[in-house]
Amino acid sequence: MIRESPLEILVKEKEQVNPAILLAEEFLRRDAGDLLSAEDISRAEDILQSSSLEIKILEGQLENFAGLPATPSLIIPVGF
């Protein structure tokens, strides 16, 4: 069985900014006196749920990486 390299696994992953960070930035730009609407709270709950799923996926990826064998580099990075 041929295992994928860590780089191949990373390249396959979907790249995106965590939606919770985007929501937090949006809320931080509001005036402190503005209250959250029911729609804002519902959206925040949805985003927190999807962000929790993202964390679980990341934890699974870290477990997979921990099980991979070390792979020697073909080049030496500058500074080493």
GIRASUL-V16928 format. One line per field, one symbol per residue. ss: DSSP state (h for helix, s for strand, l for the rest). phi: phi as a letter, one per 40 degrees, with the letter a starting at -180 (. if undefined). A space follows every 10 residues. Layout:
BEGIN
ss = ???
phi = ???
END
This chain:
BEGIN
ss = lllllhhhhh hhllllllhh hhhhhhhhll lllllllhhh hhhhhhhhhh hhhhhhhhhh hhhhhhllll llllllllll
phi = .ccccdcccc ccccbacddc cccccccccc cccccccccc cccccccccc cccccccccc cccccccccc bcccbbcchb
END
